[in-house]
Amino acid sequence: MRITLFELLYRYIYPALRRRFAIVLYREFGLKQERIAKILGITQSAVSRYVDGRRGILVGFEDIPEVNEQLRTIARRVLSGELDEYGVQVELMRVIFKLLGERRLCIIHAKVDSSIDYTKCSICPNLFKPYIKPQ
Protein backbone atom coordinates (compact mmCIF):
# COMPACT_ATOMS: atom_id res chain seq x y z
CA MET A 1 0.00 0.00 0.00
CA ARG A 2 1.29 3.45 -0.89
CA ILE A 3 2.39 5.84 1.78
CA THR A 4 0.63 9.12 1.05
CA LEU A 5 2.32 12.47 1.33
CA PHE A 6 0.50 13.30 4.55
CA GLU A 7 1.35 9.94 6.09
CA LEU A 8 4.98 10.60 5.21
CA LEU A 9 4.73 13.98 6.91
CA TYR A 10 3.15 12.84 10.17
CA ARG A 11 5.12 9.60 10.52
CA TYR A 12 8.58 10.67 9.39
CA ILE A 13 9.18 14.28 8.35
CA TYR A 14 7.45 16.27 11.11
CA PRO A 15 8.86 14.11 13.94
CA ALA A 16 12.35 14.45 12.46
CA LEU A 17 12.07 18.24 12.26
CA ARG A 18 10.67 18.41 15.80
CA ARG A 19 13.58 16.26 16.91
CA ARG A 20 16.07 18.63 15.30
CA PHE A 21 14.30 21.65 16.81
CA ALA A 22 14.34 20.01 20.26
CA ILE A 23 18.08 19.40 19.90
CA VAL A 24 18.68 23.01 18.85
CA LEU A 25 16.69 24.28 21.84
CA TYR A 26 18.43 21.88 24.23
CA ARG A 27 22.04 22.00 23.05
CA GLU A 28 22.36 25.45 21.50
CA PHE A 29 19.95 27.48 23.64
CA GLY A 30 20.27 25.52 26.90
CA LEU A 31 16.55 24.98 27.48
CA LYS A 32 15.39 22.25 29.85
CA GLN A 33 13.46 19.33 28.43
CA GLU A 34 10.29 20.32 30.30
CA ARG A 35 10.27 23.75 28.64
CA ILE A 36 10.98 22.23 25.23
CA ALA A 37 8.06 19.84 25.75
CA LYS A 38 5.75 22.78 26.44
CA ILE A 39 7.00 24.67 23.38
CA LEU A 40 6.45 21.64 21.15
CA GLY A 41 3.21 20.50 22.80
CA ILE A 42 4.64 17.06 23.59
CA THR A 43 5.75 15.19 26.71
CA GLN A 44 9.12 15.55 28.38
CA SER A 45 9.61 11.84 27.69
CA ALA A 46 9.21 12.46 23.94
CA VAL A 47 11.76 15.28 24.13
CA SER A 48 14.16 12.93 25.92
CA ARG A 49 13.75 10.34 23.15
CA TYR A 50 14.35 13.03 20.50
CA VAL A 51 17.50 14.30 22.23
CA ASP A 52 18.83 10.77 22.81
CA GLY A 53 18.25 9.82 19.17
CA ARG A 54 15.58 7.20 19.87
CA ARG A 55 12.84 8.96 17.93
CA GLY A 56 12.54 11.01 14.72
CA ILE A 57 15.81 9.80 13.24
CA LEU A 58 14.90 8.87 9.64
CA VAL A 59 15.56 12.33 8.21
CA GLY A 60 18.83 14.08 9.04
CA PHE A 61 17.95 17.77 9.10
CA GLU A 62 21.23 18.54 10.83
CA ASP A 63 22.87 18.24 7.40
CA ILE A 64 20.80 21.05 5.86
CA PRO A 65 22.35 24.38 6.93
CA GLU A 66 19.41 26.61 5.97
CA VAL A 67 17.01 24.42 7.96
CA ASN A 68 19.22 24.73 11.02
CA GLU A 69 19.36 28.51 10.62
CA GLN A 70 15.56 28.64 10.27
CA LEU A 71 15.25 26.57 13.46
CA ARG A 72 17.57 28.94 15.31
CA THR A 73 15.46 31.88 14.12
CA ILE A 74 12.30 30.14 15.34
CA ALA A 75 14.01 29.45 18.68
CA ARG A 76 14.95 33.11 19.08
CA ARG A 77 11.36 34.12 18.30
CA VAL A 78 10.10 31.68 20.95
CA LEU A 79 12.53 32.99 23.55
CA SER A 80 11.56 36.59 22.78
CA GLY A 81 7.90 35.72 23.37
CA GLU A 82 6.93 36.30 19.75
CA LEU A 83 5.85 32.67 19.17
CA ASP A 84 3.76 30.35 21.32
CA GLU A 85 3.41 26.60 20.77
CA TYR A 86 0.87 27.17 17.97
CA GLY A 87 3.14 29.64 16.24
CA VAL A 88 5.98 27.13 16.49
CA GLN A 89 3.84 24.53 14.73
CA VAL A 90 3.07 26.99 11.94
CA GLU A 91 6.74 27.88 11.48
CA LEU A 92 7.90 24.27 11.52
CA MET A 93 5.32 23.41 8.88
CA ARG A 94 6.52 26.35 6.76
CA VAL A 95 10.02 24.90 6.85
CA ILE A 96 8.66 21.54 5.71
CA PHE A 97 6.41 23.02 3.02
CA LYS A 98 9.36 24.92 1.55
CA LEU A 99 11.45 21.74 1.41
CA LEU A 100 8.54 19.90 -0.20
CA GLY A 101 8.03 22.64 -2.77
CA GLU A 102 11.72 22.43 -3.66
CA ARG A 103 11.45 18.61 -4.04
CA ARG A 104 14.09 18.14 -1.36
CA LEU A 105 12.20 15.41 0.51
CA CYS A 106 11.17 13.28 -2.47
CA ILE A 107 14.01 10.82 -1.99
CA ILE A 108 12.85 10.22 1.59
CA HIS A 109 9.37 9.38 0.29
CA ALA A 110 10.89 6.92 -2.17
CA LYS A 111 12.95 5.33 0.63
CA VAL A 112 9.90 4.58 2.77
CA ASP A 113 7.72 3.60 -0.20
CA SER A 114 9.54 1.90 -3.05
CA SER A 115 6.47 2.19 -5.29
CA ILE A 116 6.97 5.98 -5.48
CA ASP A 117 8.74 7.20 -8.62
CA TYR A 118 9.82 10.61 -7.39
CA THR A 119 11.17 11.52 -10.82
CA LYS A 120 7.61 11.50 -12.17
CA CYS A 121 5.71 12.79 -9.16
CA SER A 122 4.87 16.50 -9.07
CA ILE A 123 2.44 16.59 -6.15
CA CYS A 124 4.67 18.52 -3.75
CA PRO A 125 5.89 21.22 -6.14
CA ASN A 126 2.30 21.81 -7.24
CA LEU A 127 0.97 22.02 -3.68
CA PHE A 128 3.82 23.77 -1.90
CA LYS A 129 5.48 26.05 -4.45
CA PRO A 130 3.80 29.13 -2.87
CA TYR A 131 5.93 28.51 0.25
CA ILE A 132 9.14 29.09 -1.67
CA LYS A 133 10.13 32.72 -1.27
CA PRO A 134 12.41 34.30 -3.88
CA GLN A 135 15.92 34.87 -2.56
N, C-alpha and C positions, 0 to 999 in steps of 0.2 A: 504494500500500500504506500502511496506517495506521501511524503511529508510536505505539507503545505507551507507556504511562506510564513504564515502566522504561527504554526506549530514550531517551525524553526526558530522564530523569534522568541517565543515564550519558553521553549525548552533549552535552547542553546545560547542564542545571541544575547538576549537581555540579561540572563544570569551571569554570563561572562563579563559584560560591561559593568554590571553592579559589583561583581567581584573586583574588577580593576579599580573602580571608584572607591570601594571600601579600602583597598590596599593604599591608594593615594591618600585618603583621609587618615588612615592609621599610621602609615610610615612617613609620609611627607609632611602632614599637618599635625601629627601627634594626638589625634582624637582617640578617645576611649571607645571600645567596642559598643558600649551601651549607647553612646551618643550617635555613633554611626548607624546603629540599628534603628534609632528613632528617625534619623535623616532619611534612611532608605525604606522605612516602613516594614522592617523585617525583625526577626528575633536576634538577640545577641548571639545565640548559638549559630544561626546562619552566618552572621558576620565572622565568627570564629572559624567556621568551615571555609569561608571565602579566603580569609587571611592565611589559613594553614594550607590552602591549595587542595582541599577536599571537595570543593564544589565550584562549578562555573569555570572549568579548566579547558574546555574544548577549543575556545577561541583565544588566541594570545594577543589581546589588545596592547600589551606592554610593548610590542614591537612596532606600533603605529604612532610615531611621534606626535602627529597633529591630534590624535585622539587623546593622548596623555595631556597635551596642553589644554584641550577643551575640558578635560576632567579637572584639571587644576583651576581653570577659570570658574567652573561650576562650584568647586570647593570654596574658592574665595567668596563667591556670591552667597553661598550658604553661611559662611562664617560672618559675613557682613550683615546678615539678616535679610538680604534681598530675596532669597529663595527659601520656601518651606519644603516639606517632603513632597507636596504635589508639584511644586515648581521643579524640583529635582527630577521627578519622573518625566516631566515634559522635556527638560533639557537632555536627559539621557536618551529619550526617544528621538530627539532631533539629531543627536550624534549618529544613532543607528540609521535613521532615515537617510541621512546624507551618504553614509557608507553604502546603503542599499542602492540609492540613486546613481552612485558612481560604479556600481557593479563590483564592489570590493569584497562582498560577502558571498558571491555566487559559488566560489570554490568550496566554501564551507557547506553550503546546501548540497552540492554534489557529493561531498564526503559522507554526509549522513544519509543521503538518498541516492544510490547509484543509478536510479532510473531518470534522474534529472540531467538533461543536456544543457548545461549553463551557457554553451555557445549559441544556442538557439532561443533560449528563454529571454524575454524582454519585459517580464512582469514588473520587476523592481524599478528599472529606469522609467517605465511609463507611470508608475504610481508615485515614485519618490523624487523625480527630477526637480520638482519645485523646491525641495529642501536644499538643493545645491546652490549656494550663493556664489556669484562671480567674485573672483579674487581681485 
